[in-house]
Amino acid sequence: MKKPVMMETMNGILAVIVVPVVVGAVVVAGTKIVVVGAVVVGAVVVGAVVVGAVVV
């Protein structure tokens, strides 16, 4: 009976460690995507302004 209890305990500990790490990784990835998107949009806007200035 001891081994299943140990397994459950280990699984519980792993879950407590792994879940926040995974959530953290997803949040970081999401933040990076948003930042990259913002940079791309910013670059496009700057490019449009520069082209507009040159054309004018």
ZATI-194878 format. One record per atom (N, C-alpha, C): atom name; x, z, y; residue in three letters; residue number from 1; chain. Coordinates in steps of 0.05 Angstrom, whole numbers, plus 32768, in hexadecimal, padded with zeros to 4 digits. Example, Ala and Ser with C-alpha at 12.3 -4.5 7.8 and 13.67 -1.06 7.14 Angstrom:
BEGIN
- site:c1:c3:c2:code:pos:unit
- N:8108:809C:7F8E:ALA:1:A
- CA:80F6:809C:7FA6:ALA:1:A
- C:8108:809C:7FBE:ALA:1:A
- N:8101:808E:7FD3:SER:2:A
- CA:8111:808F:7FEB:SER:2:A
- C:8102:809D:8001:SER:2:A
REM end
This chain:
BEGIN
- site:c1:c3:c2:code:pos:unit
- N:8011:8000:7FE8:MET:1:A
- CA:8000:8000:8000:MET:1:A
- C:8011:8000:8019:MET:1:A
- N:802A:8008:8016:LYS:2:A
- CA:803B:800B:802E:LYS:2:A
- C:8043:7FEF:803A:LYS:2:A
- N:8048:7FDC:8029:LYS:3:A
- CA:8051:7FC2:8033:LYS:3:A
- C:803D:7FB4:8045:LYS:3:A
- N:8023:7FB3:803C:PRO:4:A
- CA:800F:7FA6:804E:PRO:4:A
- C:800E:7FB4:806A:PRO:4:A
- N:8010:7FCF:806A:VAL:5:A
- CA:800F:7FDE:8083:VAL:5:A
- C:8027:7FD5:8094:VAL:5:A
- N:803F:7FD4:8088:MET:6:A
- CA:8056:7FCB:8097:MET:6:A
- C:8053:7FAF:80A2:MET:6:A
- N:8048:7F9D:8091:MET:7:A
- CA:8043:7F81:8099:MET:7:A
- C:8030:7F81:80B1:MET:7:A
- N:801A:7F91:80AF:GLU:8:A
- CA:8007:7F92:80C5:GLU:8:A
- C:8014:7F9C:80DE:GLU:8:A
- N:8025:7FB1:80DB:THR:9:A
- CA:8033:7FBD:80F2:THR:9:A
- C:8046:7FA8:80FE:THR:9:A
- N:8055:7F9A:80ED:MET:10:A
- CA:8067:7F85:80F7:MET:10:A
- C:8058:7F6F:8105:MET:10:A
- N:8042:7F66:80F9:ASN:11:A
- CA:8031:7F52:8105:ASN:11:A
- C:8026:7F5B:8120:ASN:11:A
- N:801E:7F74:8122:GLY:12:A
- CA:8014:7F7F:813B:GLY:12:A
- C:802A:7F7F:8150:GLY:12:A
- N:8042:7F88:8148:ILE:13:A
- CA:8059:7F88:815B:ILE:13:A
- C:805F:7F6C:8164:ILE:13:A
- N:8061:7F59:8151:LEU:14:A
- CA:8067:7F3D:8157:LEU:14:A
- C:8052:7F32:816A:LEU:14:A
- N:8038:7F38:8165:ALA:15:A
- CA:8023:7F2E:8176:ALA:15:A
- C:8026:7F39:8193:ALA:15:A
- N:802D:7F52:8195:VAL:16:A
- CA:8031:7F5F:81AF:VAL:16:A
- C:8048:7F52:81BE:VAL:16:A
- N:805D:7F4A:81AF:ILE:17:A
- CA:8074:7F3D:81BC:ILE:17:A
- C:806F:7F20:81C2:ILE:17:A
- N:8065:7F12:81AD:VAL:18:A
- CA:8063:7EF4:81AE:VAL:18:A
- C:804D:7EEB:81C2:VAL:18:A
- N:8036:7EF8:81C2:VAL:19:A
- CA:8020:7EEF:81D3:VAL:19:A
- C:8027:7EEF:81F0:VAL:19:A
- N:8032:7F05:81FB:PRO:20:A
- CA:803A:7F04:8218:PRO:20:A
- C:804F:7EEF:821D:PRO:20:A
- N:8062:7EEB:820A:VAL:21:A
- CA:8077:7ED7:820E:VAL:21:A
- C:806B:7EBB:820F:VAL:21:A
- N:8058:7EB5:81FD:VAL:22:A
- CA:804B:7E9B:81FC:VAL:22:A
- C:803B:7E97:8216:VAL:22:A
- N:802C:7EAB:821E:VAL:23:A
- CA:801C:7EAA:8236:VAL:23:A
- C:802E:7EA5:824E:VAL:23:A
- N:8044:7EB4:824F:GLY:24:A
- CA:8058:7EB1:8264:GLY:24:A
- C:8063:7E95:8265:GLY:24:A
- N:806A:7E8A:824E:ALA:25:A
- CA:8075:7E6F:824C:ALA:25:A
- C:8061:7E5B:8256:ALA:25:A
- N:8047:7E5E:824F:VAL:26:A
- CA:8032:7E4C:8257:VAL:26:A
- C:802F:7E4D:8276:VAL:26:A
- N:802F:7E65:8280:VAL:27:A
- CA:802C:7E69:829D:VAL:27:A
- C:8043:7E5C:82AC:VAL:27:A
- N:805C:7E61:82A2:VAL:28:A
- CA:8074:7E55:82AE:VAL:28:A
- C:8072:7E36:82AD:VAL:28:A
- N:806A:7E2C:8296:ALA:29:A
- CA:8068:7E0F:8293:ALA:29:A
- C:8053:7E04:82A7:ALA:29:A
- N:803C:7E12:82A9:GLY:30:A
- CA:8027:7E0A:82BB:GLY:30:A
- C:8031:7E0A:82D8:GLY:30:A
- N:8040:7E1F:82DF:THR:31:A
- CA:804B:7E21:82FA:THR:31:A
- C:805E:7E0A:82FF:THR:31:A
- N:806F:7E04:82EC:LYS:32:A
- CA:8083:7DEE:82EF:LYS:32:A
- C:8074:7DD4:82F4:LYS:32:A
- N:805F:7DCF:82E4:ILE:33:A
- CA:804F:7DB6:82E7:ILE:33:A
- C:8043:7DB4:8303:ILE:33:A
- N:8038:7DCA:830C:VAL:34:A
- CA:802C:7DCB:8327:VAL:34:A
- C:8042:7DC6:833C:VAL:34:A
- N:8059:7DD3:8339:VAL:35:A
- CA:806F:7DCF:834C:VAL:35:A
- C:8078:7DB2:834C:VAL:35:A
- N:807C:7DA6:8334:VAL:36:A
- CA:8084:7D8A:8332:VAL:36:A
- C:8070:7D78:833F:VAL:36:A
- N:8056:7D7E:8339:GLY:37:A
- CA:8040:7D6E:8345:GLY:37:A
- C:8041:7D70:8363:GLY:37:A
- N:8045:7D88:836E:ALA:38:A
- CA:8047:7D8B:838B:ALA:38:A
- C:805E:7D7C:8397:ALA:38:A
- N:8075:7D7D:8389:VAL:39:A
- CA:808D:7D6F:8392:VAL:39:A
- C:8088:7D51:8392:VAL:39:A
- N:807C:7D47:837D:VAL:40:A
- CA:8076:7D2A:837B:VAL:40:A
- C:8063:7D22:8392:VAL:40:A
- N:804E:7D31:8396:VAL:41:A
- CA:803B:7D2B:83AB:VAL:41:A
- C:8049:7D2C:83C6:VAL:41:A
- N:805A:7D41:83CA:GLY:42:A
- CA:8069:7D43:83E3:GLY:42:A
- C:807B:7D2B:83E7:GLY:42:A
- N:8089:7D22:83D2:ALA:43:A
- CA:809A:7D0B:83D3:ALA:43:A
- C:808B:7CF2:83DB:ALA:43:A
- N:8073:7CEF:83CE:VAL:44:A
- CA:8062:7CD7:83D4:VAL:44:A
- C:8059:7CD8:83F1:VAL:44:A
- N:8051:7CEF:83FB:VAL:45:A
- CA:8048:7CF2:8417:VAL:45:A
- C:805F:7CEB:842A:VAL:45:A
- N:8077:7CF7:8424:VAL:46:A
- CA:808E:7CF1:8435:VAL:46:A
- C:8095:7CD3:8434:VAL:46:A
- N:8094:7CC8:841C:GLY:47:A
- CA:8099:7CAB:8419:GLY:47:A
- C:8086:7C9B:8429:GLY:47:A
- N:806C:7CA2:8428:ALA:48:A
- CA:8057:7C93:8437:ALA:48:A
- C:805D:7C96:8455:ALA:48:A
- N:8064:7CAE:845E:VAL:49:A
- CA:806A:7CB2:847A:VAL:49:A
- C:8081:7CA1:8483:VAL:49:A
- N:8097:7CA1:8473:VAL:50:A
- CA:80AF:7C92:8479:VAL:50:A
- C:80A8:7C74:847A:VAL:50:A
- N:809A:7C6A:8466:VAL:51:A
- CA:8092:7C4E:8466:VAL:51:A
- C:8080:7C48:847E:VAL:51:A
- N:806E:7C5A:8484:GLY:52:A
- CA:805C:7C56:849B:GLY:52:A
- C:806D:7C55:84B5:GLY:52:A
- N:8080:7C66:84B7:ALA:53:A
- CA:8091:7C67:84CF:ALA:53:A
- C:80A1:7C4D:84D1:ALA:53:A
- N:80AB:7C43:84BB:VAL:54:A
- CA:80BB:7C2A:84BB:VAL:54:A
- C:80A9:7C13:84C2:VAL:54:A
- N:8091:7C12:84B6:VAL:55:A
- CA:807E:7BFC:84BC:VAL:55:A
- C:8076:7BFC:84D9:VAL:55:A
- N:8071:7C14:84E4:VAL:56:A
- CA:8069:7C16:8500:VAL:56:A
- C:8081:7C10:8511:VAL:56:A
REM end
